[in-house]
Amino acid sequence: MQTVFHVSTPEDVRVVVAKVENLLADETVEMERVAVVLDRGDAIAELHEEAEHAEALADLLTGGTEFKACSNAARHPAVSTDELLSGVELVSSGVGELTRLQQDGFAYIRL
């Protein structure tokens, strides 16, 4: 199975860590891919190296969870793309990426 989480607020970034960890720990679900798409600048700003949950986010990235940030939203003044965690991918648009992933069979979860 494949799942994409749609994240739009800084609070949702904190919540998605626990949701992804719970999903990956659930032995009754065989997960092939997990992606997190962020489509607002203030949420993307939470993916920087000094963020409160940076270590947990980095662990998810290292474990294969994909974090995709909308390049349009990344123009937000609070975002420094140079300081994003290693492995965060900038995509052309958050809504476009959500559409592509759902077309590819990802289950959609909106936080």
N, CA and C atoms as a LAMMPS dump frame, in Angstrom:
ITEM: TIMESTEP
0
ITEM: NUMBER OF ATOMS
333
ITEM: BOX BOUNDS ff ff ff
-5.0000000000000000e+02 5.0000000000000000e+02
-5.0000000000000000e+02 5.0000000000000000e+02
-5.0000000000000000e+02 5.0000000000000000e+02
ITEM: ATOMS id mol type element x y z
1 1 1 N 0.827 -1.182 0
2 1 2 C 0 0 0
3 1 3 C 0.872 1.246 0
4 2 1 N 0.266 2.335 -0.421
5 2 2 C 0.938 3.627 -0.478
6 2 3 C 0.003 4.669 0.124
7 3 1 N 0.546 5.567 0.929
8 3 2 C -0.265 6.587 1.577
9 3 3 C 0.413 7.936 1.451
10 4 1 N -0.389 8.97 1.188
11 4 2 C 0.107 10.343 1.188
12 4 3 C -0.67 11.137 2.24
13 5 1 N 0.072 11.861 3.059
14 5 2 C -0.499 12.773 4.05
15 5 3 C -0.408 14.185 3.488
16 6 1 N -1.5 14.933 3.574
17 6 2 C -1.57 16.316 3.105
18 6 3 C -1.486 17.219 4.335
19 7 1 N -0.435 18.032 4.409
20 7 2 C -0.156 18.858 5.576
21 7 3 C -0.147 20.325 5.17
22 8 1 N -0.914 21.162 5.916
23 8 2 C -1.004 22.578 5.574
24 8 3 C -0.656 23.536 6.708
25 9 1 N -0.495 23.044 7.922
26 9 2 C -0.211 23.955 9.033
27 9 3 C 1.005 23.471 9.823
28 10 1 N 1.663 24.376 10.533
29 10 2 C 2.785 23.958 11.38
30 10 3 C 2.368 22.908 12.419
31 11 1 N 1.183 23.047 12.954
32 11 2 C 0.69 22.076 13.933
33 11 3 C 0.564 20.69 13.307
34 12 1 N 0.146 20.647 12.034
35 12 2 C -0.002 19.367 11.337
36 12 3 C 1.34 18.685 11.101
37 13 1 N 2.419 19.472 10.997
38 13 2 C 3.747 18.872 10.833
39 13 3 C 4.076 18.054 12.073
40 14 1 N 3.758 18.593 13.233
41 14 2 C 4.013 17.869 14.479
42 14 3 C 3.157 16.607 14.561
43 15 1 N 1.916 16.715 14.131
44 15 2 C 0.997 15.583 14.187
45 15 3 C 1.395 14.501 13.19
46 16 1 N 1.863 14.897 12.01
47 16 2 C 2.171 13.91 10.972
48 16 3 C 3.311 12.989 11.4
49 17 1 N 4.21 13.48 12.234
50 17 2 C 5.29 12.616 12.723
51 17 3 C 4.688 11.404 13.428
52 18 1 N 3.791 11.636 14.359
53 18 2 C 3.169 10.535 15.097
54 18 3 C 2.319 9.654 14.185
55 19 1 N 1.589 10.269 13.262
56 19 2 C 0.734 9.492 12.349
57 19 3 C 1.564 8.562 11.466
58 20 1 N 2.656 9.072 10.912
59 20 2 C 3.502 8.242 10.048
60 20 3 C 4.16 7.138 10.879
61 21 1 N 4.67 7.481 12.047
62 21 2 C 5.286 6.461 12.907
63 21 3 C 4.284 5.36 13.244
64 22 1 N 3.042 5.737 13.568
65 22 2 C 2.009 4.748 13.878
66 22 3 C 1.685 3.876 12.669
67 23 1 N 1.594 4.494 11.503
68 23 2 C 1.297 3.736 10.287
69 23 3 C 2.408 2.737 9.991
70 24 1 N 3.65 3.182 10.089
71 24 2 C 4.775 2.289 9.797
72 24 3 C 4.923 1.177 10.827
73 25 1 N 4.478 1.431 12.051
74 25 2 C 4.573 0.42 13.112
75 25 3 C 3.426 -0.588 13.065
76 26 1 N 2.382 -0.289 12.319
77 26 2 C 1.211 -1.166 12.241
78 26 3 C 1.541 -2.376 11.37
79 27 1 N 1.745 -3.513 11.994
80 27 2 C 2.137 -4.724 11.283
81 27 3 C 1.017 -5.324 10.441
82 28 1 N -0.201 -4.797 10.568
83 28 2 C -1.313 -5.321 9.775
84 28 3 C -1.427 -4.63 8.415
85 29 1 N -0.578 -3.618 8.201
86 29 2 C -0.602 -2.868 6.946
87 29 3 C 0.778 -2.959 6.302
88 30 1 N 0.825 -3.474 5.082
89 30 2 C 2.094 -3.549 4.363
90 30 3 C 2.275 -2.267 3.555
91 31 1 N 3.171 -1.407 4.031
92 31 2 C 3.391 -0.121 3.38
93 31 3 C 4.581 -0.203 2.434
94 32 1 N 4.349 0.199 1.198
95 32 2 C 5.424 0.29 0.218
96 32 3 C 6.036 1.686 0.235
97 33 1 N 5.174 2.699 0.287
98 33 2 C 5.638 4.09 0.257
99 33 3 C 4.74 4.955 1.117
100 34 1 N 5.375 5.915 1.789
101 34 2 C 4.646 6.942 2.536
102 34 3 C 5.212 8.286 2.1
103 35 1 N 4.308 9.193 1.748
104 35 2 C 4.713 10.535 1.343
105 35 3 C 3.954 11.558 2.185
106 36 1 N 4.588 12.695 2.397
107 36 2 C 3.968 13.824 3.086
108 36 3 C 4.119 15.022 2.164
109 37 1 N 3.003 15.629 1.776
110 37 2 C 3.027 16.8 0.903
111 37 3 C 2.609 18.011 1.717
112 38 1 N 3.466 19.038 1.705
113 38 2 C 3.209 20.285 2.428
114 38 3 C 2.936 21.377 1.414
115 39 1 N 1.829 22.112 1.612
116 39 2 C 1.424 23.08 0.595
117 39 3 C 1.262 24.508 1.108
118 40 1 N 1.806 24.793 2.299
119 40 2 C 1.787 26.172 2.819
120 40 3 C 3.15 26.495 3.406
121 41 1 N 3.573 27.726 3.206
122 41 2 C 4.896 28.141 3.622
123 41 3 C 5.169 27.986 5.101
124 42 1 N 4.201 28.336 5.946
125 42 2 C 4.446 28.228 7.388
126 42 3 C 4.601 26.776 7.824
127 43 1 N 3.997 25.855 7.099
128 43 2 C 4.194 24.425 7.386
129 43 3 C 5.558 23.97 6.882
130 44 1 N 5.931 24.405 5.689
131 44 2 C 7.232 24.036 5.124
132 44 3 C 8.364 24.549 6.007
133 45 1 N 8.167 25.705 6.623
134 45 2 C 9.191 26.278 7.501
135 45 3 C 9.514 25.36 8.675
136 46 1 N 8.613 24.447 9.005
137 46 2 C 8.838 23.483 10.086
138 46 3 C 9.796 22.36 9.689
139 47 1 N 10.201 22.31 8.437
140 47 2 C 11.092 21.253 7.96
141 47 3 C 12.554 21.678 7.961
142 48 1 N 12.875 22.704 8.724
143 48 2 C 14.271 23.151 8.744
144 48 3 C 15.045 22.456 9.856
145 49 1 N 16.352 22.554 9.762
146 49 2 C 17.259 21.808 10.636
147 49 3 C 17.125 22.152 12.114
148 50 1 N 16.621 23.334 12.44
149 50 2 C 16.502 23.764 13.83
150 50 3 C 15.087 23.608 14.376
151 51 1 N 14.196 23.016 13.621
152 51 2 C 12.81 22.866 14.049
153 51 3 C 12.704 21.951 15.259
154 52 1 N 11.64 22.13 16.002
155 52 2 C 11.413 21.355 17.219
156 52 3 C 11.442 19.848 16.971
157 53 1 N 10.885 19.41 15.88
158 53 2 C 10.788 17.983 15.572
159 53 3 C 11.787 17.553 14.494
160 54 1 N 12.856 18.305 14.319
161 54 2 C 13.814 18.024 13.236
162 54 3 C 14.386 16.616 13.315
163 55 1 N 14.701 16.159 14.507
164 55 2 C 15.299 14.826 14.638
165 55 3 C 14.321 13.74 14.214
166 56 1 N 13.07 13.851 14.652
167 56 2 C 12.062 12.857 14.278
168 56 3 C 11.778 12.913 12.779
169 57 1 N 11.733 14.118 12.217
170 57 2 C 11.525 14.256 10.774
171 57 3 C 12.685 13.66 9.998
172 58 1 N 13.909 13.927 10.458
173 58 2 C 15.095 13.368 9.793
174 58 3 C 15.084 11.849 9.853
175 59 1 N 14.645 11.292 10.973
176 59 2 C 14.549 9.83 11.093
177 59 3 C 13.555 9.272 10.073
178 60 1 N 12.419 9.953 9.904
179 60 2 C 11.433 9.495 8.918
180 60 3 C 12.008 9.58 7.515
181 61 1 N 12.697 10.675 7.21
182 61 2 C 13.325 10.818 5.894
183 61 3 C 14.344 9.71 5.648
184 62 1 N 15.169 9.44 6.638
185 62 2 C 16.181 8.384 6.521
186 62 3 C 15.521 7.02 6.338
187 63 1 N 14.369 6.841 6.968
188 63 2 C 13.645 5.573 6.867
189 63 3 C 12.851 5.404 5.593
190 64 1 N 12.858 6.421 4.719
191 64 2 C 12.197 6.276 3.436
192 64 3 C 10.926 7.079 3.241
193 65 1 N 10.437 7.732 4.29
194 65 2 C 9.261 8.576 4.111
195 65 3 C 9.657 9.772 3.251
196 66 1 N 8.836 10.06 2.262
197 66 2 C 9.113 11.153 1.329
198 66 3 C 8.432 12.421 1.824
199 67 1 N 9.173 13.516 1.92
200 67 2 C 8.603 14.816 2.252
201 67 3 C 8.727 15.691 1.025
202 68 1 N 7.578 16.207 0.553
203 68 2 C 7.527 16.986 -0.677
204 68 3 C 6.92 18.348 -0.354
205 69 1 N 7.662 19.399 -0.66
206 69 2 C 7.232 20.756 -0.355
207 69 3 C 6.885 21.486 -1.647
208 70 1 N 5.766 22.169 -1.634
209 70 2 C 5.311 22.954 -2.779
210 70 3 C 6.293 24.094 -3.028
211 71 1 N 6.826 24.179 -4.24
212 71 2 C 7.792 25.234 -4.545
213 71 3 C 7.147 26.618 -4.536
214 72 1 N 5.86 26.698 -4.845
215 72 2 C 5.157 27.984 -4.77
216 72 3 C 5.07 28.46 -3.324
217 73 1 N 4.687 27.577 -2.431
218 73 2 C 4.562 27.927 -1.014
219 73 3 C 5.923 28.169 -0.374
220 74 1 N 6.965 27.574 -0.936
221 74 2 C 8.315 27.734 -0.384
222 74 3 C 8.852 29.144 -0.6
223 75 1 N 8.134 29.955 -1.346
224 75 2 C 8.524 31.36 -1.524
225 75 3 C 8.133 32.21 -0.319
226 76 1 N 7.447 31.612 0.642
227 76 2 C 7.013 32.299 1.863
228 76 3 C 8.231 32.854 2.588
229 77 1 N 8.128 34.049 3.148
230 77 2 C 9.282 34.648 3.827
231 77 3 C 9.856 33.814 4.973
232 78 1 N 9.051 32.969 5.588
233 78 2 C 9.522 32.152 6.719
234 78 3 C 10.346 30.953 6.272
235 79 1 N 10.387 30.69 4.957
236 79 2 C 11.058 29.495 4.449
237 79 3 C 12.432 29.848 3.889
238 80 1 N 13.42 29.112 4.339
239 80 2 C 14.75 29.184 3.735
240 80 3 C 15.032 27.793 3.176
241 81 1 N 14.938 27.654 1.862
242 81 2 C 15.1 26.321 1.274
243 81 3 C 16.506 25.776 1.507
244 82 1 N 17.468 26.638 1.76
245 82 2 C 18.832 26.19 2.055
246 82 3 C 18.917 25.469 3.394
247 83 1 N 17.964 25.725 4.283
248 83 2 C 17.995 25.138 5.622
249 83 3 C 17.029 23.973 5.79
250 84 1 N 16.37 23.555 4.703
251 84 2 C 15.465 22.414 4.805
252 84 3 C 16.272 21.15 5.094
253 85 1 N 15.654 20.239 5.803
254 85 2 C 16.301 18.963 6.099
255 85 3 C 16.715 18.274 4.81
256 86 1 N 17.815 17.582 4.866
257 86 2 C 18.301 16.839 3.72
258 86 3 C 17.268 15.796 3.303
259 87 1 N 16.947 15.773 2.04
260 87 2 C 15.992 14.795 1.525
261 87 3 C 14.616 15.371 1.235
262 88 1 N 14.322 16.583 1.73
263 88 2 C 13.041 17.216 1.409
264 88 3 C 13.084 17.614 -0.063
265 89 1 N 12.053 17.219 -0.786
266 89 2 C 11.989 17.481 -2.226
267 89 3 C 11.054 18.656 -2.506
268 90 1 N 11.506 19.615 -3.286
269 90 2 C 10.626 20.683 -3.766
270 90 3 C 9.919 20.179 -5.018
271 91 1 N 8.599 20.294 -5.036
272 91 2 C 7.809 19.862 -6.193
273 91 3 C 7.165 21.084 -6.833
274 92 1 N 6.76 20.953 -8.082
275 92 2 C 6.241 22.104 -8.829
276 92 3 C 5.04 22.749 -8.148
277 93 1 N 4.142 21.94 -7.621
278 93 2 C 3.009 22.466 -6.845
279 93 3 C 2.495 21.357 -5.931
280 94 1 N 2.047 21.762 -4.759
281 94 2 C 1.522 20.778 -3.811
282 94 3 C 0.286 20.083 -4.336
283 95 1 N -0.632 20.85 -4.909
284 95 2 C -1.862 20.241 -5.414
285 95 3 C -1.583 19.326 -6.6
286 96 1 N -0.622 19.705 -7.432
287 96 2 C -0.249 18.842 -8.549
288 96 3 C 0.345 17.534 -8.063
289 97 1 N 1.201 17.619 -7.039
290 97 2 C 1.823 16.402 -6.498
291 97 3 C 0.785 15.502 -5.842
292 98 1 N -0.152 16.095 -5.106
293 98 2 C -1.228 15.293 -4.51
294 98 3 C -2.037 14.589 -5.59
295 99 1 N -2.308 15.289 -6.666
296 99 2 C -3.053 14.701 -7.777
297 99 3 C -2.276 13.543 -8.398
298 100 1 N -0.982 13.753 -8.641
299 100 2 C -0.149 12.689 -9.236
300 100 3 C -0.101 11.457 -8.333
301 101 1 N 0.117 11.684 -7.052
302 101 2 C 0.233 10.552 -6.13
303 101 3 C -1.077 9.769 -6.04
304 102 1 N -2.194 10.472 -6.002
305 102 2 C -3.476 9.766 -5.968
306 102 3 C -3.718 9.013 -7.274
307 103 1 N -3.306 9.595 -8.38
308 103 2 C -3.41 8.903 -9.669
309 103 3 C -2.577 7.63 -9.661
310 104 1 N -1.463 7.662 -8.914
311 104 2 C -0.569 6.502 -8.818
312 104 3 C -1.012 5.499 -7.752
313 105 1 N -2.188 5.708 -7.163
314 105 2 C -2.743 4.727 -6.241
315 105 3 C -2.502 4.982 -4.757
316 106 1 N -2.012 6.16 -4.411
317 106 2 C -1.808 6.491 -3.003
318 106 3 C -3.142 6.754 -2.312
319 107 1 N -3.304 6.201 -1.113
320 107 2 C -4.431 6.579 -0.266
321 107 3 C -4.147 7.983 0.25
322 108 1 N -5.186 8.808 0.346
323 108 2 C -5.039 10.219 0.709
324 108 3 C -5.536 10.447 2.132
325 109 1 N -4.698 11.067 2.965
326 109 2 C -5.104 11.429 4.324
327 109 3 C -4.819 12.901 4.518
328 110 1 N -5.847 13.659 4.823
329 110 2 C -5.719 15.099 5.073
330 110 3 C -5.671 15.325 6.564
331 111 1 N -4.638 16.013 7.021
332 111 2 C -4.556 16.354 8.447
333 111 3 C -5.167 17.719 8.677
